[in-house]
Structure formats: C-alpha cells, structure tokens
Amino acid sequence: MTVPDLRLDPSIRFWILLPVAWIALAVGILRLRVSKLLRGKREPAWPEQRQDTQILTRSRLLRENGRFLTHQGFLMRKHYFNNSESGFFRTTKRKLQSRNPLTDPTVVTEMMKGNLIDVLPMILIGGWINWAFSGFVATKVPFPLTLRFKPMLQRGINLPSMDPSWVSSASWYFLNVFGLRKIYQHVLREDSEPSQLEVQFMGPDIPAPPDPNKAFKAEWEALELVSHHWALQDVEEQLISQDLKLTGMSRPD
C-alpha cells in the first residue's frame, strides 16, 4: 500500500518557512557582528617571527650571491649582520614564547568567547523555534532520501510512515544555520571568520619555528666563513677581449 503524498497549506510558506529562514539569517549576521566587536582589532600574527625569517633569508642570499656585489657593498651588508657591537645577529636576542594556545590565557579567553557566541544563540533560538513551530512540516527536499535522514530532517515529528524527504520546522532552522555561510559573506561584504572549533582543530596559521637565537648564531658563523671574491672584477676586459662574431649582419653596399 503506497502512502499518499502530503499537500502543505500555502500559508506555511509565509508563516513558517520564510520567517524561520529570516530569523536564522538575522541571528547569524548579528552573531558575526558581535563576535567581531568582542574580538576587536587583531595584531599581526607574530611580527618578530616574520622579521626573523626575512633576515635569515637575506643573510643566506648574501652568502650565496655576494660575489656579484662589489667588495665594499658586500662588507657593508656583512657589517650589518655580523658586527661585534651593532650587528643584528650579535645584538638581537629573542624571548622564546610558547606557541601552545592552551598556555596563553588570552587565547583561551578568546576561544571561550567564540564558543559562547556560536553555541548560545543556536541553543536559545533553536529552542524557541522548536517550541513555537513544533510539529509543523515546513518543506520537502527535491530528491529522495534514505531512512537514515529522518532523525536529522524531521526533528520534532515522529511519523514512521512519512517520506524522509520532508523537513520539519526545527530541522529547517538548523539547515539554515549551517547553510547560510556564503550568504553571510555576500551580505557582510567580507569573509566570515572561521569558528572557534575550526581554529582549535586546524591549529595556528603559522607553524612553530625553531629557536631564533640558535638560528642567528648558526647564520652568523656561516657568514663569517664567507670570503668575498668579486665575480665581475675583470668583466670589461673579458668582454672586450672576446672575438665577437657578428653573424647574420649584412654588409653595407
């Protein structure tokens, strides 16, 4: 025996389907704005680490390609890095900082704020919608589904004979909450921030570097061993002394 297809009242579209979608959109936008206000202006992530990486790269390039500089230019750059009194590698001492976010109280506080802003509105608004619109069938997905989707799409409705493609009002709200992230980006004209749970699982953007003081010492020792030999010392004489074969050029008549 086949189960007859349901026919929804057209007023459900205006009193349940659209209001729940607008509520989910408004709550999501408000949540992003509040989280942005509480987060404030973020400082660049570890600026000293970026500076140290650039300094080490410049020193390595000087060791590898210093022969193309004049002797004076090479010594000036080497003096900047390795001078015993004012050299960068001799005078700069970095304080080691723990990269574990769980040991930083500021990071833990930000994570707690983010989790509170993410979870609390979802629980409150979801509970209110489940109470106010309980028992309503809101819409139907345009493709067939298996019975495993019934607990997810038919929350608050216990009808074993109902097609799993039908969506209850409570499930419609949660589908909007997790499905409107791209809409937030278009409405707010900016990329939505990743959730705190995503940040916890993905980890920080920049990997933890080795001890910068040891890297400075190793680079100082490597630069001290470099002796300068200008590769362009006699380039004019070598170029003039070469037998230039101008082939392919026609002689004037």
Rosetta constraint file for C-alpha pairs under 8 A:
AtomPair CA 3 CA 161 HARMONIC 7.46 0.50
AtomPair CA 8 CA 12 HARMONIC 7.11 0.50
AtomPair CA 8 CA 137 HARMONIC 7.78 0.50
AtomPair CA 9 CA 13 HARMONIC 7.91 0.50
AtomPair CA 10 CA 14 HARMONIC 7.63 0.50
AtomPair CA 11 CA 15 HARMONIC 6.07 0.50
AtomPair CA 12 CA 16 HARMONIC 5.21 0.50
AtomPair CA 12 CA 17 HARMONIC 6.29 0.50
AtomPair CA 12 CA 138 HARMONIC 6.64 0.50
AtomPair CA 13 CA 17 HARMONIC 4.76 0.50
AtomPair CA 13 CA 18 HARMONIC 6.05 0.50
AtomPair CA 13 CA 138 HARMONIC 7.32 0.50
AtomPair CA 14 CA 18 HARMONIC 5.67 0.50
AtomPair CA 14 CA 19 HARMONIC 6.97 0.50
AtomPair CA 15 CA 19 HARMONIC 6.22 0.50
AtomPair CA 16 CA 20 HARMONIC 5.91 0.50
AtomPair CA 16 CA 133 HARMONIC 7.27 0.50
AtomPair CA 16 CA 138 HARMONIC 6.57 0.50
AtomPair CA 16 CA 169 HARMONIC 7.11 0.50
AtomPair CA 17 CA 21 HARMONIC 6.43 0.50
AtomPair CA 17 CA 138 HARMONIC 5.61 0.50
AtomPair CA 17 CA 139 HARMONIC 7.27 0.50
AtomPair CA 17 CA 169 HARMONIC 7.40 0.50
AtomPair CA 17 CA 172 HARMONIC 7.81 0.50
AtomPair CA 18 CA 22 HARMONIC 6.14 0.50
AtomPair CA 19 CA 23 HARMONIC 6.02 0.50
AtomPair CA 20 CA 24 HARMONIC 6.17 0.50
AtomPair CA 20 CA 129 HARMONIC 7.78 0.50
AtomPair CA 20 CA 169 HARMONIC 7.68 0.50
AtomPair CA 20 CA 172 HARMONIC 7.50 0.50
AtomPair CA 20 CA 173 HARMONIC 5.97 0.50
AtomPair CA 21 CA 25 HARMONIC 6.20 0.50
AtomPair CA 21 CA 172 HARMONIC 7.84 0.50
AtomPair CA 21 CA 173 HARMONIC 6.66 0.50
AtomPair CA 21 CA 176 HARMONIC 6.21 0.50
AtomPair CA 22 CA 26 HARMONIC 6.03 0.50
AtomPair CA 23 CA 27 HARMONIC 6.00 0.50
AtomPair CA 24 CA 28 HARMONIC 6.06 0.50
AtomPair CA 24 CA 173 HARMONIC 6.44 0.50
AtomPair CA 24 CA 176 HARMONIC 6.10 0.50
AtomPair CA 24 CA 177 HARMONIC 5.74 0.50
AtomPair CA 25 CA 29 HARMONIC 6.25 0.50
AtomPair CA 25 CA 176 HARMONIC 7.51 0.50
AtomPair CA 25 CA 177 HARMONIC 7.42 0.50
AtomPair CA 25 CA 180 HARMONIC 7.02 0.50
AtomPair CA 25 CA 184 HARMONIC 7.79 0.50
AtomPair CA 26 CA 30 HARMONIC 6.09 0.50
AtomPair CA 27 CA 31 HARMONIC 5.94 0.50
AtomPair CA 27 CA 121 HARMONIC 7.45 0.50
AtomPair CA 28 CA 32 HARMONIC 6.28 0.50
AtomPair CA 28 CA 177 HARMONIC 7.16 0.50
AtomPair CA 28 CA 184 HARMONIC 7.50 0.50
AtomPair CA 29 CA 33 HARMONIC 6.28 0.50
AtomPair CA 29 CA 184 HARMONIC 6.50 0.50
AtomPair CA 29 CA 188 HARMONIC 7.81 0.50
AtomPair CA 30 CA 34 HARMONIC 6.12 0.50
AtomPair CA 31 CA 35 HARMONIC 6.07 0.50
AtomPair CA 31 CA 117 HARMONIC 6.53 0.50
AtomPair CA 31 CA 118 HARMONIC 7.29 0.50
AtomPair CA 31 CA 121 HARMONIC 7.79 0.50
AtomPair CA 32 CA 36 HARMONIC 6.10 0.50
AtomPair CA 32 CA 192 HARMONIC 7.47 0.50
AtomPair CA 32 CA 193 HARMONIC 7.90 0.50
AtomPair CA 33 CA 37 HARMONIC 6.26 0.50
AtomPair CA 34 CA 38 HARMONIC 6.17 0.50
AtomPair CA 34 CA 117 HARMONIC 7.90 0.50
AtomPair CA 35 CA 39 HARMONIC 5.91 0.50
AtomPair CA 35 CA 113 HARMONIC 7.93 0.50
AtomPair CA 35 CA 114 HARMONIC 6.79 0.50
AtomPair CA 35 CA 117 HARMONIC 6.74 0.50
AtomPair CA 36 CA 40 HARMONIC 6.12 0.50
AtomPair CA 38 CA 113 HARMONIC 7.99 0.50
AtomPair CA 39 CA 110 HARMONIC 7.26 0.50
AtomPair CA 45 CA 206 HARMONIC 7.94 0.50
AtomPair CA 46 CA 50 HARMONIC 6.82 0.50
AtomPair CA 47 CA 51 HARMONIC 6.25 0.50
AtomPair CA 48 CA 52 HARMONIC 6.07 0.50
AtomPair CA 49 CA 53 HARMONIC 6.18 0.50
AtomPair CA 49 CA 209 HARMONIC 7.93 0.50
AtomPair CA 50 CA 54 HARMONIC 6.33 0.50
AtomPair CA 51 CA 55 HARMONIC 6.15 0.50
AtomPair CA 52 CA 56 HARMONIC 6.15 0.50
AtomPair CA 52 CA 212 HARMONIC 7.29 0.50
AtomPair CA 53 CA 57 HARMONIC 6.19 0.50
AtomPair CA 54 CA 58 HARMONIC 6.17 0.50
AtomPair CA 55 CA 59 HARMONIC 6.26 0.50
AtomPair CA 56 CA 60 HARMONIC 6.17 0.50
AtomPair CA 56 CA 216 HARMONIC 7.54 0.50
AtomPair CA 56 CA 219 HARMONIC 7.25 0.50
AtomPair CA 57 CA 61 HARMONIC 6.20 0.50
AtomPair CA 58 CA 62 HARMONIC 6.16 0.50
AtomPair CA 59 CA 63 HARMONIC 6.35 0.50
AtomPair CA 59 CA 81 HARMONIC 7.54 0.50
AtomPair CA 59 CA 219 HARMONIC 7.36 0.50
AtomPair CA 59 CA 223 HARMONIC 7.49 0.50
AtomPair CA 60 CA 64 HARMONIC 6.28 0.50
AtomPair CA 60 CA 219 HARMONIC 7.75 0.50
AtomPair CA 61 CA 65 HARMONIC 5.74 0.50
AtomPair CA 61 CA 66 HARMONIC 7.40 0.50
AtomPair CA 62 CA 66 HARMONIC 4.78 0.50
AtomPair CA 62 CA 74 HARMONIC 7.77 0.50
AtomPair CA 62 CA 77 HARMONIC 7.90 0.50
AtomPair CA 63 CA 223 HARMONIC 6.31 0.50
AtomPair CA 63 CA 226 HARMONIC 6.63 0.50
AtomPair CA 65 CA 69 HARMONIC 7.75 0.50
AtomPair CA 66 CA 74 HARMONIC 6.15 0.50
AtomPair CA 66 CA 228 HARMONIC 7.02 0.50
AtomPair CA 66 CA 230 HARMONIC 7.95 0.50
AtomPair CA 67 CA 228 HARMONIC 6.09 0.50
AtomPair CA 67 CA 229 HARMONIC 5.53 0.50
AtomPair CA 67 CA 230 HARMONIC 4.70 0.50
AtomPair CA 67 CA 231 HARMONIC 5.30 0.50
AtomPair CA 67 CA 232 HARMONIC 7.95 0.50
AtomPair CA 68 CA 230 HARMONIC 6.03 0.50
AtomPair CA 68 CA 231 HARMONIC 5.60 0.50
AtomPair CA 68 CA 232 HARMONIC 6.52 0.50
AtomPair CA 69 CA 73 HARMONIC 5.93 0.50
AtomPair CA 69 CA 74 HARMONIC 5.88 0.50
AtomPair CA 69 CA 230 HARMONIC 6.61 0.50
AtomPair CA 70 CA 74 HARMONIC 6.12 0.50
AtomPair CA 70 CA 230 HARMONIC 6.22 0.50
AtomPair CA 71 CA 75 HARMONIC 6.22 0.50
AtomPair CA 71 CA 228 HARMONIC 6.86 0.50
AtomPair CA 71 CA 229 HARMONIC 7.71 0.50
AtomPair CA 71 CA 230 HARMONIC 6.66 0.50
AtomPair CA 72 CA 76 HARMONIC 6.16 0.50
AtomPair CA 73 CA 77 HARMONIC 6.39 0.50
AtomPair CA 74 CA 78 HARMONIC 6.10 0.50
AtomPair CA 74 CA 228 HARMONIC 7.44 0.50
AtomPair CA 75 CA 79 HARMONIC 5.84 0.50
AtomPair CA 76 CA 80 HARMONIC 6.38 0.50
AtomPair CA 77 CA 81 HARMONIC 6.63 0.50
AtomPair CA 78 CA 82 HARMONIC 5.77 0.50
AtomPair CA 78 CA 83 HARMONIC 7.49 0.50
AtomPair CA 78 CA 223 HARMONIC 7.55 0.50
AtomPair CA 79 CA 83 HARMONIC 4.87 0.50
AtomPair CA 79 CA 87 HARMONIC 6.40 0.50
AtomPair CA 80 CA 86 HARMONIC 7.34 0.50
AtomPair CA 80 CA 87 HARMONIC 5.09 0.50
AtomPair CA 80 CA 88 HARMONIC 6.34 0.50
AtomPair CA 81 CA 87 HARMONIC 4.64 0.50
AtomPair CA 81 CA 88 HARMONIC 4.80 0.50
AtomPair CA 81 CA 89 HARMONIC 5.62 0.50
AtomPair CA 81 CA 90 HARMONIC 7.75 0.50
AtomPair CA 81 CA 220 HARMONIC 7.41 0.50
AtomPair CA 82 CA 86 HARMONIC 7.94 0.50
AtomPair CA 82 CA 87 HARMONIC 4.66 0.50
AtomPair CA 82 CA 88 HARMONIC 6.62 0.50
AtomPair CA 82 CA 89 HARMONIC 5.99 0.50
AtomPair CA 82 CA 90 HARMONIC 6.51 0.50
AtomPair CA 82 CA 220 HARMONIC 6.12 0.50
AtomPair CA 82 CA 223 HARMONIC 7.67 0.50
AtomPair CA 82 CA 224 HARMONIC 7.45 0.50
AtomPair CA 83 CA 87 HARMONIC 4.07 0.50
AtomPair CA 83 CA 88 HARMONIC 7.64 0.50
AtomPair CA 83 CA 90 HARMONIC 7.10 0.50
AtomPair CA 84 CA 90 HARMONIC 6.14 0.50
AtomPair CA 85 CA 90 HARMONIC 7.18 0.50
AtomPair CA 85 CA 91 HARMONIC 7.23 0.50
AtomPair CA 86 CA 90 HARMONIC 7.05 0.50
AtomPair CA 86 CA 91 HARMONIC 6.25 0.50
AtomPair CA 87 CA 91 HARMONIC 6.05 0.50
AtomPair CA 88 CA 92 HARMONIC 5.63 0.50
AtomPair CA 89 CA 216 HARMONIC 5.35 0.50
AtomPair CA 89 CA 217 HARMONIC 6.72 0.50
AtomPair CA 89 CA 219 HARMONIC 7.93 0.50
AtomPair CA 89 CA 220 HARMONIC 6.19 0.50
AtomPair CA 90 CA 217 HARMONIC 7.92 0.50
AtomPair CA 90 CA 220 HARMONIC 7.99 0.50
AtomPair CA 93 CA 213 HARMONIC 6.26 0.50
AtomPair CA 94 CA 212 HARMONIC 6.68 0.50
AtomPair CA 94 CA 213 HARMONIC 6.31 0.50
AtomPair CA 96 CA 211 HARMONIC 7.23 0.50
AtomPair CA 98 CA 103 HARMONIC 7.39 0.50
AtomPair CA 99 CA 208 HARMONIC 6.27 0.50
AtomPair CA 100 CA 104 HARMONIC 7.20 0.50
AtomPair CA 101 CA 107 HARMONIC 5.85 0.50
AtomPair CA 101 CA 108 HARMONIC 6.94 0.50
AtomPair CA 102 CA 107 HARMONIC 7.19 0.50
AtomPair CA 102 CA 108 HARMONIC 6.17 0.50
AtomPair CA 103 CA 108 HARMONIC 7.93 0.50
AtomPair CA 104 CA 108 HARMONIC 6.38 0.50
AtomPair CA 105 CA 109 HARMONIC 6.06 0.50
AtomPair CA 106 CA 110 HARMONIC 6.24 0.50
AtomPair CA 107 CA 111 HARMONIC 6.15 0.50
AtomPair CA 108 CA 112 HARMONIC 6.21 0.50
AtomPair CA 109 CA 113 HARMONIC 6.22 0.50
AtomPair CA 110 CA 114 HARMONIC 6.12 0.50
AtomPair CA 111 CA 115 HARMONIC 6.10 0.50
AtomPair CA 111 CA 196 HARMONIC 5.91 0.50
AtomPair CA 112 CA 116 HARMONIC 6.04 0.50
AtomPair CA 113 CA 117 HARMONIC 6.12 0.50
AtomPair CA 114 CA 118 HARMONIC 6.05 0.50
AtomPair CA 114 CA 195 HARMONIC 7.24 0.50
AtomPair CA 114 CA 196 HARMONIC 5.70 0.50
AtomPair CA 115 CA 119 HARMONIC 5.89 0.50
AtomPair CA 115 CA 195 HARMONIC 7.94 0.50
AtomPair CA 115 CA 196 HARMONIC 6.15 0.50
AtomPair CA 115 CA 197 HARMONIC 7.58 0.50
AtomPair CA 116 CA 120 HARMONIC 5.53 0.50
AtomPair CA 117 CA 121 HARMONIC 6.67 0.50
AtomPair CA 118 CA 122 HARMONIC 6.84 0.50
AtomPair CA 118 CA 195 HARMONIC 7.60 0.50
AtomPair CA 119 CA 123 HARMONIC 6.21 0.50
AtomPair CA 120 CA 124 HARMONIC 6.17 0.50
AtomPair CA 121 CA 125 HARMONIC 5.77 0.50
AtomPair CA 121 CA 126 HARMONIC 7.84 0.50
AtomPair CA 122 CA 126 HARMONIC 5.54 0.50
AtomPair CA 123 CA 127 HARMONIC 5.88 0.50
AtomPair CA 124 CA 128 HARMONIC 6.21 0.50
AtomPair CA 125 CA 129 HARMONIC 6.07 0.50
AtomPair CA 126 CA 130 HARMONIC 6.03 0.50
AtomPair CA 126 CA 170 HARMONIC 7.00 0.50
AtomPair CA 126 CA 173 HARMONIC 7.11 0.50
AtomPair CA 126 CA 174 HARMONIC 7.57 0.50
AtomPair CA 127 CA 131 HARMONIC 6.15 0.50
AtomPair CA 128 CA 132 HARMONIC 5.96 0.50
AtomPair CA 129 CA 133 HARMONIC 5.50 0.50
AtomPair CA 129 CA 134 HARMONIC 7.26 0.50
AtomPair CA 129 CA 169 HARMONIC 7.64 0.50
AtomPair CA 129 CA 170 HARMONIC 6.35 0.50
AtomPair CA 129 CA 173 HARMONIC 7.75 0.50
AtomPair CA 130 CA 134 HARMONIC 5.00 0.50
AtomPair CA 130 CA 156 HARMONIC 7.49 0.50
AtomPair CA 130 CA 169 HARMONIC 7.36 0.50
AtomPair CA 130 CA 170 HARMONIC 5.28 0.50
AtomPair CA 133 CA 169 HARMONIC 6.21 0.50
AtomPair CA 133 CA 170 HARMONIC 7.33 0.50
AtomPair CA 134 CA 156 HARMONIC 6.36 0.50
AtomPair CA 134 CA 169 HARMONIC 6.91 0.50
AtomPair CA 134 CA 170 HARMONIC 7.14 0.50
AtomPair CA 135 CA 156 HARMONIC 5.95 0.50
AtomPair CA 135 CA 157 HARMONIC 5.70 0.50
AtomPair CA 135 CA 168 HARMONIC 7.20 0.50
AtomPair CA 135 CA 169 HARMONIC 7.45 0.50
AtomPair CA 136 CA 157 HARMONIC 7.84 0.50
AtomPair CA 136 CA 168 HARMONIC 5.83 0.50
AtomPair CA 136 CA 169 HARMONIC 5.68 0.50
AtomPair CA 137 CA 166 HARMONIC 6.91 0.50
AtomPair CA 137 CA 167 HARMONIC 5.92 0.50
AtomPair CA 137 CA 168 HARMONIC 4.40 0.50
AtomPair CA 137 CA 169 HARMONIC 5.97 0.50
AtomPair CA 138 CA 166 HARMONIC 7.70 0.50
AtomPair CA 138 CA 167 HARMONIC 5.84 0.50
AtomPair CA 138 CA 168 HARMONIC 5.30 0.50
AtomPair CA 138 CA 169 HARMONIC 5.24 0.50
AtomPair CA 138 CA 172 HARMONIC 7.09 0.50
AtomPair CA 139 CA 166 HARMONIC 6.00 0.50
AtomPair CA 139 CA 167 HARMONIC 5.36 0.50
AtomPair CA 139 CA 168 HARMONIC 7.18 0.50
AtomPair CA 140 CA 165 HARMONIC 5.47 0.50
AtomPair CA 140 CA 166 HARMONIC 4.27 0.50
AtomPair CA 140 CA 167 HARMONIC 5.59 0.50
AtomPair CA 141 CA 165 HARMONIC 5.35 0.50
AtomPair CA 141 CA 166 HARMONIC 6.47 0.50
AtomPair CA 141 CA 167 HARMONIC 7.35 0.50
AtomPair CA 142 CA 165 HARMONIC 7.58 0.50
AtomPair CA 143 CA 165 HARMONIC 7.02 0.50
AtomPair CA 144 CA 164 HARMONIC 7.55 0.50
AtomPair CA 144 CA 165 HARMONIC 5.88 0.50
AtomPair CA 145 CA 149 HARMONIC 6.71 0.50
AtomPair CA 145 CA 164 HARMONIC 5.82 0.50
AtomPair CA 145 CA 165 HARMONIC 5.70 0.50
AtomPair CA 146 CA 150 HARMONIC 7.82 0.50
AtomPair CA 146 CA 164 HARMONIC 6.45 0.50
AtomPair CA 147 CA 164 HARMONIC 5.87 0.50
AtomPair CA 149 CA 153 HARMONIC 6.03 0.50
AtomPair CA 149 CA 164 HARMONIC 6.21 0.50
AtomPair CA 150 CA 154 HARMONIC 5.33 0.50
AtomPair CA 150 CA 155 HARMONIC 7.76 0.50
AtomPair CA 150 CA 164 HARMONIC 5.06 0.50
AtomPair CA 150 CA 165 HARMONIC 7.94 0.50
AtomPair CA 151 CA 155 HARMONIC 5.89 0.50
AtomPair CA 152 CA 171 HARMONIC 6.66 0.50
AtomPair CA 153 CA 164 HARMONIC 7.26 0.50
AtomPair CA 153 CA 165 HARMONIC 7.67 0.50
AtomPair CA 153 CA 166 HARMONIC 7.01 0.50
AtomPair CA 153 CA 167 HARMONIC 4.92 0.50
AtomPair CA 153 CA 168 HARMONIC 6.27 0.50
AtomPair CA 153 CA 171 HARMONIC 5.18 0.50
AtomPair CA 153 CA 172 HARMONIC 7.42 0.50
AtomPair CA 154 CA 158 HARMONIC 7.62 0.50
AtomPair CA 154 CA 164 HARMONIC 7.53 0.50
AtomPair CA 154 CA 166 HARMONIC 6.99 0.50
AtomPair CA 154 CA 167 HARMONIC 5.36 0.50
AtomPair CA 154 CA 168 HARMONIC 4.83 0.50
AtomPair CA 154 CA 170 HARMONIC 7.82 0.50
AtomPair CA 154 CA 171 HARMONIC 6.21 0.50
AtomPair CA 155 CA 168 HARMONIC 6.12 0.50
AtomPair CA 155 CA 169 HARMONIC 7.90 0.50
AtomPair CA 155 CA 170 HARMONIC 6.04 0.50
AtomPair CA 155 CA 171 HARMONIC 5.63 0.50
AtomPair CA 156 CA 168 HARMONIC 7.11 0.50
AtomPair CA 156 CA 170 HARMONIC 6.99 0.50
AtomPair CA 157 CA 168 HARMONIC 6.95 0.50
AtomPair CA 162 CA 166 HARMONIC 7.51 0.50
AtomPair CA 167 CA 171 HARMONIC 6.30 0.50
AtomPair CA 167 CA 172 HARMONIC 6.24 0.50
AtomPair CA 168 CA 172 HARMONIC 6.01 0.50
AtomPair CA 169 CA 173 HARMONIC 6.42 0.50
AtomPair CA 170 CA 174 HARMONIC 6.73 0.50
AtomPair CA 171 CA 175 HARMONIC 6.14 0.50
AtomPair CA 172 CA 176 HARMONIC 6.29 0.50
AtomPair CA 173 CA 177 HARMONIC 6.26 0.50
AtomPair CA 174 CA 178 HARMONIC 6.33 0.50
AtomPair CA 175 CA 179 HARMONIC 5.78 0.50
AtomPair CA 176 CA 180 HARMONIC 5.70 0.50
AtomPair CA 177 CA 181 HARMONIC 7.90 0.50
AtomPair CA 180 CA 184 HARMONIC 6.36 0.50
AtomPair CA 181 CA 185 HARMONIC 6.65 0.50
AtomPair CA 181 CA 192 HARMONIC 7.31 0.50
AtomPair CA 182 CA 186 HARMONIC 6.54 0.50
AtomPair CA 183 CA 187 HARMONIC 6.09 0.50
AtomPair CA 184 CA 188 HARMONIC 5.81 0.50
AtomPair CA 184 CA 189 HARMONIC 7.99 0.50
AtomPair CA 184 CA 192 HARMONIC 6.86 0.50
AtomPair CA 185 CA 189 HARMONIC 5.54 0.50
AtomPair CA 185 CA 190 HARMONIC 5.21 0.50
AtomPair CA 185 CA 191 HARMONIC 5.21 0.50
AtomPair CA 185 CA 192 HARMONIC 5.85 0.50
AtomPair CA 186 CA 190 HARMONIC 7.07 0.50
AtomPair CA 194 CA 198 HARMONIC 6.22 0.50
AtomPair CA 194 CA 199 HARMONIC 6.75 0.50
AtomPair CA 195 CA 199 HARMONIC 6.46 0.50
AtomPair CA 196 CA 200 HARMONIC 6.19 0.50
AtomPair CA 197 CA 201 HARMONIC 6.30 0.50
AtomPair CA 198 CA 202 HARMONIC 5.84 0.50
AtomPair CA 199 CA 203 HARMONIC 5.57 0.50
AtomPair CA 199 CA 204 HARMONIC 7.07 0.50
AtomPair CA 210 CA 215 HARMONIC 7.61 0.50
AtomPair CA 211 CA 215 HARMONIC 6.50 0.50
AtomPair CA 212 CA 216 HARMONIC 6.07 0.50
AtomPair CA 213 CA 217 HARMONIC 6.28 0.50
AtomPair CA 214 CA 218 HARMONIC 6.18 0.50
AtomPair CA 215 CA 219 HARMONIC 6.12 0.50
AtomPair CA 216 CA 220 HARMONIC 6.03 0.50
AtomPair CA 217 CA 221 HARMONIC 6.28 0.50
AtomPair CA 218 CA 222 HARMONIC 6.24 0.50
AtomPair CA 219 CA 223 HARMONIC 6.06 0.50
AtomPair CA 220 CA 224 HARMONIC 6.14 0.50
AtomPair CA 221 CA 225 HARMONIC 6.59 0.50
AtomPair CA 222 CA 226 HARMONIC 6.93 0.50
AtomPair CA 234 CA 238 HARMONIC 6.16 0.50
AtomPair CA 235 CA 239 HARMONIC 6.02 0.50
AtomPair CA 236 CA 240 HARMONIC 6.17 0.50
AtomPair CA 237 CA 241 HARMONIC 5.93 0.50
AtomPair CA 238 CA 242 HARMONIC 6.30 0.50
